[in-house]
Amino acid sequence: MTFRFTTLSAALLYLLAQPVSAEVLLIDSIEAAPINSEEGVSRPSRSMTMDQVTRRFGQPMNAYPSVGEPPITRWDYGNYSVFFEYKHVLTSVLHR
């Protein structure tokens, strides 16, 4: 048993004595523009009314009838869609 312990101890000491190296990988960070910033795609923000959206962004390319309860309405613009609950914006999402 003493021999096994000594052999195991020697093996561990050998492994621990080996030089350790590591590489550091640097990745440039990419900061995305805030959702409705000037750098990003300007689009309606939550709680705007349908009238405010129309005045600021114009008429939608497509306007779908309301569905469900509460009524959810979708308006499509060039590269995003706007979803309304009753007459207020819930969210606007970019098309992929």
SULCOR-V550092 format. One record per residue. N is the residue number from 1. RES is the residue in one small letter. SS is DSSP state (helix for helix, strand for strand, loop for the rest). NEAR is the number of other C-alpha atoms within 8 Angstrom. D_CENTER is the distance of its C-alpha to the mean C-alpha in Angstrom with 1 decimal. Layout:
# SULCOR-V550092
N_RES_SS_NEAR_D_CENTER ; N_RES_SS_NEAR_D_CENTER
This chain:
# SULCOR-V550092
1_m_loop_4_59.1 ; 2_t_helix_5_59.5 ; 3_f_helix_6_59.1 ; 4_r_helix_7_55.7 ; 5_f_helix_8_54.4 ; 6_t_helix_8_55.6 ; 7_t_helix_8_54.1 ; 8_l_helix_8_50.8 ; 9_s_helix_8_50.8 ; 10_a_helix_8_51.7 ; 11_a_helix_8_48.9 ; 12_l_helix_8_46.4 ; 13_l_helix_8_47.8 ; 14_y_helix_8_47.7 ; 15_l_helix_7_44.0 ; 16_l_helix_6_43.2 ; 17_a_helix_6_45.3 ; 18_q_loop_6_43.3 ; 19_p_loop_4_41.2 ; 20_v_loop_4_37.5 ; 21_s_loop_4_35.1 ; 22_a_loop_4_31.4 ; 23_e_loop_4_29.3 ; 24_v_loop_4_26.6 ; 25_l_loop_4_23.7 ; 26_l_loop_4_22.1 ; 27_i_loop_4_18.8 ; 28_d_loop_4_18.1 ; 29_s_loop_4_14.9 ; 30_i_loop_4_12.8 ; 31_e_loop_4_11.6 ; 32_a_loop_4_9.4 ; 33_a_loop_7_11.3 ; 34_p_loop_7_10.6 ; 35_i_loop_7_9.8 ; 36_n_loop_10_13.6 ; 37_s_loop_9_15.1 ; 38_e_loop_6_18.1 ; 39_e_loop_6_16.4 ; 40_g_loop_9_13.6 ; 41_v_loop_8_14.6 ; 42_s_loop_8_16.7 ; 43_r_loop_8_16.5 ; 44_p_loop_12_17.9 ; 45_s_loop_9_16.6 ; 46_r_loop_9_17.1 ; 47_s_loop_7_20.9 ; 48_m_loop_10_22.3 ; 49_t_strand_9_25.2 ; 50_m_helix_10_25.9 ; 51_d_helix_6_28.6 ; 52_q_helix_8_26.5 ; 53_v_helix_11_23.9 ; 54_t_helix_10_26.9 ; 55_r_helix_7_28.6 ; 56_r_helix_6_25.6 ; 57_f_helix_8_24.0 ; 58_g_loop_7_27.1 ; 59_q_loop_5_27.8 ; 60_p_loop_9_25.2 ; 61_m_loop_8_26.0 ; 62_n_strand_7_26.0 ; 63_a_strand_9_26.3 ; 64_y_loop_7_26.4 ; 65_p_loop_6_28.7 ; 66_s_loop_8_27.5 ; 67_v_strand_8_27.0 ; 68_g_loop_6_27.5 ; 69_e_loop_5_28.3 ; 70_p_loop_7_26.9 ; 71_p_loop_9_26.8 ; 72_i_strand_12_23.4 ; 73_t_strand_13_23.7 ; 74_r_strand_12_21.6 ; 75_w_strand_12_22.1 ; 76_d_strand_12_21.0 ; 77_y_loop_10_21.0 ; 78_g_loop_5_20.8 ; 79_n_loop_7_17.2 ; 80_y_strand_11_15.6 ; 81_s_strand_12_16.9 ; 82_v_strand_14_17.7 ; 83_f_strand_12_18.4 ; 84_f_strand_13_21.2 ; 85_e_strand_11_22.9 ; 86_y_loop_8_26.5 ; 87_k_loop_7_26.4 ; 88_h_strand_11_23.2 ; 89_v_strand_16_19.7 ; 90_l_strand_10_17.4 ; 91_t_strand_10_14.2 ; 92_s_strand_13_13.7 ; 93_v_strand_7_11.5 ; 94_l_strand_7_11.7 ; 95_h_loop_6_13.8 ; 96_r_loop_2_13.2
